[in-house]
């Protein structure tokens, strides 16, 4: 699996909890429900474009409270 696009010889860090059967970096990033995170992000970004809505990508600790 390629971990670093600038240095493709770098291995996946030992402490990264990638699924044992992950053969690509995309397969290593999965949502809590098991869906591919890259595909989910792609779908969300495409939908935002269709709806002409802005997209904000941030860390969870920077999100405003809900409600």
C-alpha positions as CSV (number, residue, x, y, z in Angstrom):
1,X,0.0,0.0,0.0
2,X,1.3,3.5,-0.8
3,X,1.3,5.6,2.3
4,X,3.1,8.8,1.0
5,X,2.7,10.1,-2.5
6,X,6.0,11.9,-2.4
7,X,8.0,8.9,-1.1
8,X,6.2,5.7,-2.2
9,X,8.8,3.6,-0.5
10,X,7.5,4.6,3.0
11,X,5.6,1.9,4.7
12,X,2.3,2.4,6.6
13,X,3.1,3.4,10.2
14,X,2.9,0.4,12.6
15,X,0.5,2.3,14.8
16,X,-2.0,3.1,12.0
17,X,-5.1,1.0,12.5
18,X,-5.6,0.1,8.8
19,X,-7.7,-2.9,8.1
20,X,-5.6,-6.0,7.5
21,X,-7.1,-6.5,4.0
22,X,-6.6,-2.9,2.9
23,X,-4.7,-2.9,-0.4
24,X,-4.9,0.8,-1.1
25,X,-4.8,4.0,1.0
26,X,-8.5,4.5,0.1
27,X,-9.4,1.2,1.6
28,X,-7.5,2.0,4.8
29,X,-9.8,5.0,5.5
30,X,-13.2,3.7,6.4
31,X,-16.1,5.4,8.2
32,X,-17.5,4.0,11.5
33,X,-20.1,2.1,9.5
34,X,-17.5,0.5,7.3
35,X,-18.1,2.6,4.2
36,X,-15.1,3.9,2.2
37,X,-14.4,7.4,3.5
38,X,-12.8,8.7,0.3
39,X,-16.0,7.6,-1.6
40,X,-18.2,9.3,1.0
41,X,-16.2,12.5,0.7
42,X,-16.3,12.4,-3.1
43,X,-20.1,11.9,-3.0
44,X,-20.6,14.8,-0.5
45,X,-18.4,17.2,-2.6
46,X,-20.2,16.3,-5.8
47,X,-23.6,16.8,-4.2
48,X,-22.5,20.2,-2.8
49,X,-21.5,21.2,-6.4
50,X,-24.9,20.1,-7.8
51,X,-26.7,22.1,-5.1
52,X,-24.2,25.0,-5.4
53,X,-23.6,24.9,-1.6
54,X,-20.3,25.8,0.1
55,X,-18.2,23.1,1.7
56,X,-16.4,23.5,5.0
57,X,-13.8,20.9,5.9
58,X,-12.5,21.2,9.5
59,X,-11.5,19.1,12.5
60,X,-14.2,18.0,14.8
61,X,-13.0,20.2,17.6
62,X,-13.6,23.3,15.5
63,X,-17.2,22.5,14.6
64,X,-19.8,24.8,16.2
65,X,-22.2,23.2,18.7
66,X,-25.4,21.7,17.1
67,X,-28.7,23.2,18.2
